[in-house]
Amino acid sequence: MDYNEPGNHPELCECTDNTENNQTQANESVPQGGIGIDPLQVYSMTLEAILQAQRQLLSLEPVQSMFFAQSFSGRVPVSCPPGFQGRYTVRPGDTMFFIARRFGVTLQALISANPHIPNPNLIFPGDVLCVPTVEPGRVPVSCPPGFQGRYTVRPGDTMFFIARRFCVTLQALISANPHIPNPNLIFPGDVLCVPSHTMTTM
């Protein structure tokens, strides 16, 4: 996201006084005893006009930036897909990827639910996104005998923290869930078998 932050405006350059050099050049360019146009006067008028134009631009730029910030209220979807979780207003620093992770949905699902955002890599604070429902996760066909119960993964969960939550070893939790091929990669909606405490000591 590119923004023009207040205070990042170019400063007016300080010009050195070359009056003596210009005067010498002007005197050399005017023929002796003749009547000519003083180039210094023409140059000075042109310089003053340039400086005046710069001052006007510098004085208008903050106003234009403020107007842009106030006038941009964000892109809002006309409607959201059925059964969506809700609407989310983009905040500074947000990306589609992090928003998808925050709500436990895939990045592609979030992009597909928001066709009013033509470039998913370019979102702005104030944009409103439709957050789709969590896709059904991976469910075990069966759990080992004597297991404690089933647990549905939530956003932010890891195998390690789930094992600690239920007071079982990480290896026991991994072994009880062969339907999760990569234990380092679990998603909200996945269902895990939580082994019993006796199984962890075997």
Residue, then its C-alpha position, 0 to 999 in steps of 0.5 A: m500500500d502506498y500512501n503519502e504520509p504527512g510531512n513527506h513533501p519536498e522542501l524548496c531548494e535554497c538557491t545561491d546568489n549568483t547576482e555578480n556572475n549574472q551581472t558580469q555575463a549580462n554586461e558582456s552580452v550587451p554591446q558597448g554604446g548600444i541598447g540591448i535587453d538585459p538578460l538578467q532581468v529576463y532571467s530574474m523574472t523567469l526564476e521568480a515565476i518558477l519559485q512562485a509556482q513551486r510555492q503554490l504547489l507546496s502549499l496545495e499538496p497537503v490539502q490535496s493529500m488530506f482531501f484524498a484521505q477523507s474522500f477514500s471511504g473504501r470499496v464495499p461489496v454489493s453482496c456477500p456469498p450465502g452463509f458467510q461469516g461476516r464483513y471485515t473492514v481492512r485496517p492499516g497493515d492488513t493483507m489478504f493472506f493475514i486476514a485469511r489466516r485470522f479467520g481460518v479460511t484459505l487465501q483463495a476462498l477469501i479472494s473468490a468471495n471478494p470480486h470487488i477487489p480486482n487486485p488482491n495484492l492491493i487492499f486499502p484501509g476502509d475496504v470491506l471484505c466478505v469473510p467466507t465460512v470455514e471450509p470443512g476440514r479433514v475428518p478421521v475415519s475412526c479414532p483409536p480405542g479409549f481416546q478422550g474425544r475429538y477436537t476441531v482445530r481452531p485458528g491459531d492452533t498447532m499440534f504442539f499446543i493442542a497436545r499441551r492443552f489435553c495433557v498428552t505427548l505430541q508424538a501420541l497426538i500425531s500417532a492418533n491422527p494418521h489422516i494428517p500427513n503433515p503434523n506441522l500443517i493443520f487447518p481450522g476445521d480439521v478434526l483430531c482424535v485426542p488420545s487418552h492419558t494411558m495411551t501416552t504412557m504406553 
